[in-house]
């Protein structure tokens, strides 16, 4: 799981954040970089083709490796191929091809996630799922660090530390493509889970009813009028930080920060701060309760964007950057921990996998769509006003989190009566 988690986490930033840095360094316009971020919407729709990964046999691969390992190997080879294509394509000459290759990487990456989730669940008993998930996340985070800080370091080492160099980025992306061999070798040396699967034709109608209809009806039945409030909070909670994230790397380029500095401060140090924020969020949820930490995460996610606005006024200043990164990534980790706990609390154990997948997809759709216009906003308003505007985008989530907090308190039993308020 550690090695497969590495293979799953590697493509994510290479098709999104790291690619955004490369595009801006190559002189690509901000609005084009914003629109290119829409490739991330693929992850929000991966549930729609998950039945194919679940049931459709792959000629040759399924017979040789099995259903799960066959799909894993195909997805990993497609990711590696897409990264090779990105390595050999100069965005200054073929931006459209770069976007299509990034879309290929994102689609193959999402497909790998689907197959890997099923592989993990089917490979061990329930009492071992916790350690498998934790090990998977460790590999995933290490790969994200390698695909961000590692890629920038190689682009600077083998190209130019201060400007765009096709040779440097070619080495970086070819190295990342070769790094997918970690997952390929692991798949080839692993065992296929011993699970018997009925023919697809016998499962199609029951699957449609169980996977799509029943989870929705259960959710609406349990939450009734609060369902709309809950879904609106889910759709807007990560809006401010998702929109700002698309333009952070182009901002670093335009502000004059060097690749090595961003690799060290934003990615390496920032990963540590994110993990710290995640653990802090988990501890605060246990101590304060879910609703209050959910509100705190909404406030901090929006408020820390104002620090980027301040940073845009001082120019390239490493101590100031480290301070902003500390606050931003701590807030991101805390908000993510609270939000994952909130999504988990909404699911019915009978439909936990499906409901969580659908809710987490809803979490991505509006923020990823809005993020596509971030480049146009920066080109029109400038970075300072853009960062302030993204902070304002967090106001709806703060208001909805306040309502959720109030409803949570109102529905708890009163100490003097032992009853539940309605």
N, C-alpha and C positions, 0 to 999 in steps of 0.2 A: 504493500500500500504506500510505503514511503516513496518508492521509485515510480509507481503509477501516478501518485499524486504530483510528483515532479513533472511528469509528462503532461498532466492535465493543466497545471498552472503555467507552464512555459509559454503557450501561444497567446495568452490573454492580453498582456501589455504590448507584445510585439505587433499585434494587429490594431492596437488602440493608442495608449499613452506614449509608448516609445516611438511608434510610427508618427504620432503628432509632432514630437520633438524633431524627428528627422525631416518631416515635410516643411516645418517652419524654417529649419536651418537651410533647407534647399531653396528657400525663397518663395514657397507656395503661399498664396493669399490666405488670410485668416478665415474668410467665409468658406473657402474650399476645404480647409482643415475641419471646420465645424461640420459641414455636410458629410465629410468622410467618416466622422465619428458614428454615423448612423449604422455602420456595419455592426456595432455593438447591439443593435436591436435583435440580431439573430438569437442571442442568448435568451431574450424574452419570449421567443416563440418556439423554443426547442421541444416543449411539450407536444407540439402539433405533429412532429414526425417521430416521437418516441415509440408509438406502436409499431412502426416499421423496424426500428432497431430491436424491438422486443420480439417480433415474430418472423420477419422476413429473412430467410436463409440466403447467404451469399454463396454463389457457385464457387466451389473449390475451397474457399476459406472456411465456411461453416463445416464442411465435411472433414477438413484437416484439423482445424483448431477448435471448433465448436461455435455456438451462437455468440457468446459474449466475447471471446478472444478474437473471433473472426472480425467482428465489427470494430473492436479496439484496434486491431492491426491496420485495418483499412483507414480508419480515422487518423491514426498516427502517421501513416504514409502520406495522406493528403495534407496534413499539417506541414510535414517536412517538405513536401513538394511546393506548397504555397510559400514557405519561407525561403526556399531556394529561388523561386520566382521573384520575390521581393528583393532578395540580395542582388539579382542580376538586372533589375529594372531601375533606371534612374527616374525619379518622380518629375524632374525638370523636363524630361523628354516624353514621358508616357504616364501622366498622372492617372488617367482612366484605368490603365492596366494595373497600376499599383492598388487602386481601390478595389478592383475585381479580385486581385490576389489576396488582399486583406479580407474580403468577404469570404473567399474560399477557406482561408485559415480560420476565421471565426466560425463558419458553418461546420468544418471538420472538428474544431475544438469543442463546439456544443454537442456534436454527435459523440465524441469521445466521452464527454461528461455523462451522457445518457447511458452509454454502455458500461462505463466504469461504476456508476451508482448501482446498477443492477448487478454487476460482477461482485461488488463489495457486499451487498446485502445477501447474495446467494452463496457466498464463499465461507461463511462462518455462522455460528449460532448467535442468538440474540445477545447473550452475555459477553460476546467478544466484539460486538459492533462498535462499542464506545472507543475501544483502543484502536480499532481499525480506522474509525473516522478521525481520531486525533492524529494518528500517524499520517494519514492521507493529507490532512490540513497542513502538517509540518512540511511535507514534501511540496505541497502546493505553494506555500509561502516562500520556501527556498527558491523555487523555480521563478516566481514573480520577481524576486530580488535579482536572480541571474539574468532574466529577460529585460530588466530595466537598468540597474546599475552596471551589470556585466556588459550589456550591449553598448551603453554609453562609454564605458571605459575602453572597450575594444575599438569603437569608432574613433575615439581620441588617440588611442595608442597607435593604430595602424593608418590613421588618416591625419586630420588636423585637429588640434585641441581647441581651436578658437572658431573655426568656420566649417563649412560643409565640404566633405570629401567623399565622393562616391566609393573610392577604394576602401576607406575605413568602414563605411556602412556595409559594403559588400562582405568584408571579413566578418563583421559582427553578425549579420543575418545568416551567413553560411555556417558560422559556428553554432548559432542557435538551431539551425536545421539539423546539424550533426548531433546536437544534444538530445534530439528526439529519439536517438538510438537507445537511450536509457529506457524509454518506454517500450520500444520494439523488442529489445532483448528480454525485458521482463515478461512481456506477453508470451514470447516464444518459450520461455522456461517455466511459465506458470501452468497450473492445471485448470481445466474447465470445470466449473461447478457441476456437480452431479444432480441436475434438476431435470425431471421429465416434463416436456411441454406438449400439450395437445396440439393438433393441427390448427393452423390459423383460422380456417373457415369455421371451426367449432367455437372459436373464441371471439370473433369479431363483434357480434351483437351484444353478448354479455359485457365485453370490454367497453363498448360505447356507453352502455347504460351505467356501468359501475364507475368508469373513469371520468365521464363528463357530466351526466345528468345527476346521479345520486350525490356527489360531493356538493354541487351547487344548491340543490334542494335542501340538503342537510344544513348547509351554512345559513341559508335564508330562514329556515325553520327555527334554528336556534337563536339567531340574533334579531330577526324580524326588522323593526324600523331602524335599529342600530346598525344593521348590515351596511346601509348606504354610507353612514358616517364612518364606519370602520374601513370600508373600501376606499373612500376618499382620502383618509389619512394614509393608507398604504400607498396610494398613487402619488402622494405629494411629499411624503416624509423625506425621501432622498433627493428631492428636486434641486435644492440649492447647491449641495455639494457635488452632485453629478454634473450639473451644468458648468460649475466653475472648474471641475477637473479637466474638461476638454481643453481649456485655454491656459492652464497652468504651465505646461511645458513650452508652448509658444511664447508665453510671457517671459519665462526664463531666458529664452533665446533673444528676444527683443530687448530685455533688460541688460544683457551683456554678461550673464553668468556663463562660465566655462562648463563643458561637459563633465569634466572630472569633479567639479564642485557639486553639480547636480547629482551625479552618481553617488557621491559620498553623503551629502547632506539630505537631499530629498528622498533618495531611495534606500540607502543603507541605514542611515540614522532614522529616517522616517518609518521604515519597517519596524524597527524596535519600538518607536513611539506608538505605532498603531497597535502592536501586540500589548504594550503596556496599557493603552486605553481600553483594549478589549477585556483584559483581566480586571481592570478597574471597574468597567461597566458591569461585569458579572458580579463582582463583589458588592457593588452598590445596589443592584437589583435584589440580592439576597438580604441586604440590610435595610433598604428604604422601601422596597416594593417596586413592581414593574412600572406602574403608571408615572411615578415621580421621575424615575430615571429616563423613561421615554420622553417626558417633557424636557428634562435637562439636555438630552441628546439633540432634540429639535432646536433648542435655543443655541447650544454651542455650535452645531453644524452651520447655522446661519450666521451667528455672530463672528466666528473666526474668519469668515470671508472678508470682513472689514479690515482684518489685519493684512490681507493681501492688498487691499486698497491703499493702506498706509505704506506697505512695502513698495508699491509702484511709484511712490513719491520720493523715495530716498535713493534710488539707483541700486547698482549691484553692491550689496553689503552683506558679507557672510554671517556675521553675528546676528543681524536682523533677520536674515533668511532662516537661520537655525531656530530663532525664537518663534517665528511664524510657523515653521514646520512642526515644532514641538506642540504648539497649541492646536494647529489644524489636524494633525494625525492623532493626537490624543482624543480630540473630539470625534474624529471619524471612527476610531476604534470603540469608544464608549457608545456612540449612537448605533453602531452596527450590532454590538452585543445586546443592547436593549431592544433593538428592532427584531433581531432573530428570535429573542425570547418572546416578544409580543406576537410574532407570526406563529410561533410554535404553540402559544397559549390559545390561539384561535381555532386550531385544527381539532377535529374529532378523531379519536384514536382509530376509529373504523375506516377513516379515509385520510389518514395523516399524510401519506406520501403524495397523493394526488392534490389534496387541498393545499399543502405547503408549496408544491410545484406551481400551482396556479396563482397563489397569492404572491409568491416571490417573482413570478413573471409579471404580474400587475405592477409590482414595485418598480420594475425596470422600464415599462413602456413609456409613460409620460416623461420621466426625466431624460431618458435616452433620446426621445423625439425632440424635446425642447433643447437638448444640448447641441443638436445639429445646427441651431441658429446662433450659437454662441459666437462663432467667428464673425458673422455679420454684425452682431451687437458690438463686438470689440472694434471692428472697423468703423462703425458709426459713432460710438460713444467714447472710445478709448478705454484703456485697461482700468483706470481708477473708477470711473462711473459704472463700468461693467461689473466690477467686484462688489460695489455697493448695491447694484441692482440684483445680483445673485443673493445677497443677504436678504433683500426684501422678498425674494421668492420663498424664503423660509417662513414667512409670517403665517400663511394658511396652516402649515403643519404645526406651528406653535399653538395657534388657536384651537385646532382640532385635538391636539394632545391635552390641552387644558380641559376641554370638554370630556375627553376620555377619563382624565383624572377625577373630575367631578362626578361622572357617572360611576366610576369605580368606588368612590367613597359613599355615594348615595345608596349603592346596592349592597354594601357590607352590612352584616347584622349590627343592630344597635345594642350596646352593652346592657342597657337597662331593660330591653324587651326580648333580646334573643331572636328577634324577627329580622326580616329582610325588607329594606325600603324599596319601593317601586317608583 
